[in-house]
Amino acid sequence: MKAITIALLLLGVLAAPAWAGQGSKVYELGVDGLGCPFCAYGIEKTLGKVDGVDRVDVDMKRGVVVVTIAAGADFDRDTARQAVEDAGFDLRSFAPAAEE
């Protein structure tokens, strides 16, 4: 019985990340001017202040910022453009991220 309880607890812990992302939306922003870790930090900080933004990941090599939006929150090209410009960069592209 103890082994079953432990197995169920482990299953719940391992499945939690999948439940956390349900209903969220992910967007890829092409951003011009990302050249250093300080640039990445600046855009992460600025986009992170936008209502509904759960997570921001920067790929400096590709010049792409991946933004995860909470379920039910709105995020559009104009909002993205304004945040990127407020951080001092130019928005090159805006698209929903490809689902894996």
N, C-alpha and C positions, 0 to 999 in steps of 0.2 A: 504494500500500500504506500509505503514511504517513497519507493522508487517511482511510482506512478505520479505522486504529488510533485516530486522534483522534476520529472519529465514535463508535466503540464506547466509548471512555472517557467522552465527554460523555453518551452514553446511560446509562451506568452511574451517573454522578454525578446525573443528573436523576431516575433511577428510585429511587435510594437512599432518599429519604424515604418512598416508598410501601412499600418492604420493611420499613423500621423500624417502621411502625405495624401490621404484620400480627399478628393475634391479640390486639391490645390492645382494651380495652373503654373506652367513653367514657360518662360520666354527667353529667347536668345537675342541679345542686343549686340549688334556690331558697333564697336566704338573706336573711333580714330583718336590716336594720341596716347594710348596706354603703353608707356615705355619703361616703367620702373615700379618697384613695390610701393613706393609712396603714391603713385598714380592709382594703383589698385586699391590702396587703403582709402584714398579720397573718394573714389567712386562708390566703394562699398558703403562708406559712411553716409554719403548723400542719398543713395538709393535706399539704404536701410531706414531712412527717416520717412519714406513715402508710406502713406497709410496702406495697410494690407500686405506689405512686403515682409515675407517670412525669412528669406535667405537670399544672399547675393554671393555668387562665386565668379571670380575673374580668371580668365585664361589670357594672360598677356601675350603669349606667343601668337595666338589666333586673333587677338583683339576682340574677344567676345566676353560679354558679361551675361551670366545666366541668372535670371531673377525668378524666384519662386514666390507666387502670390497665394495668400490664404484663400480657402474656399469662401466663395461669396463676395470677395473683394474685387474691385474693378481696377484694371491696369491697361492703358491703351498707349498708342504711339505718342500722342501729345504729352501724356504724363511722363513717359520714358524720355522723350526728347528734352523736356524741361529739366528733369532731374540730371540728365547727362550734361546738359549745357551749364546748369548750376555748379556742377563739379569741374567745369572747365574743359569739357571734351565735346566732340561732335558725334551725333548718332548717325551711323552709316546704314544700319538696317534694324528692323524690328520684326520678329516672327515668333510664333509659338514654337517651342522646342520639339524636336522629333521625339516621339515616345519610343521607349525601348521595349 
